[in-house]
Every structure is written in C-alpha cells, then in structure tokens.
Amino acid sequence: MRLFRDEEHVRRAHPEPGAIFAIEQLWTLAQRWYGDRLDPAWTPHDRVRNQDDLASAGLTGQFWELPA
C-alpha cells in the first residue's frame, strides 16, 4: 500500500493501479478487522465477516471479493 495526495497523483505514478481508496476507508476497515484482536476470547473471523468488514468500509466490487 502506498499513500498519495489524490487520485490524480496515483494515476501519474501508476497508470494502471490495482485499487484506489481513501484513508478514511482504511481506518474504517482497520477498526473492524483488528478492533477485537486483543480480546482474550478472540477467534478468527470467518469469510462472511471479513467480506462484511470490507463492504462496511465501502470496499466492494471484484477487486475486493475474497476467495470462497
């Protein structure tokens, strides 16, 4: 992952980027994905939960589809 000022800056550096998303989306995803990891009763999330976490951050579409 690399951070850029804006989408125009990304496209100048990488004409065919994989995915572009806002830092706010990354923060939303990180809170959901890692927010409970220090809980002593933590268990790994299943694929459905992980896909929901991506969607809750607005990360949808083919690029963000987790393998079955």
C-alpha positions in Angstrom: 0.0 0.0 0.0 1.2 3.5 -0.8 -0.3 6.8 0.2 -0.9 9.6 -2.3 -2.3 13.1 -2.2 -5.2 12.4 -4.5 -6.3 10.1 -7.4 -4.6 12.2 -10.0 -1.3 11.8 -8.2 -1.9 8.0 -8.1 -2.6 7.8 -11.8 0.6 9.8 -12.6 2.7 7.4 -10.6 0.8 4.2 -11.6 -1.2 4.4 -14.9 -3.0 1.1 -14.0 -3.4 1.0 -10.2 -5.0 -2.1 -8.6 -7.4 -0.2 -6.3 -7.7 3.3 -5.0 -9.4 4.1 -1.7 -9.5 6.9 0.8 -7.5 6.8 4.1 -10.8 7.0 5.9 -11.9 3.7 4.3 -8.7 2.2 5.5 -9.3 3.4 9.0 -12.9 2.0 9.0 -11.6 -1.3 7.8 -8.8 -1.4 10.3 -11.1 -0.7 13.2 -13.4 -3.6 12.2 -10.7 -6.0 11.1 -8.4 -5.6 14.0 -10.6 -4.0 16.7 -11.2 -7.1 18.7 -7.8 -8.8 18.3 -6.8 -8.1 21.9 -10.0 -9.6 23.4 -9.0 -12.8 25.3 -11.9 -14.6 23.7 -10.9 -13.6 20.2 -11.4 -16.1 17.5 -10.6 -15.7 13.8 -13.3 -14.1 11.7 -14.9 -16.1 9.0 -15.0 -15.2 5.3 -18.5 -13.8 5.6 -17.5 -11.4 8.5 -14.4 -10.4 6.6 -16.3 -9.6 3.4 -18.8 -7.6 5.5 -15.9 -5.7 7.0 -14.7 -4.8 3.5 -18.2 -3.7 2.5 -18.7 -1.6 5.6 -15.7 0.4 4.6 -17.1 0.8 1.1 -14.6 -1.6 -0.5 -16.8 -3.5 -2.9 -16.5 -4.9 -6.3 -14.5 -7.7 -7.9 -11.1 -6.5 -6.6 -12.4 -6.8 -3.0 -14.1 -10.2 -3.3 -12.4 -12.7 -1.0 -11.9 -16.2 -2.3 -14.5 -18.8 -1.4 
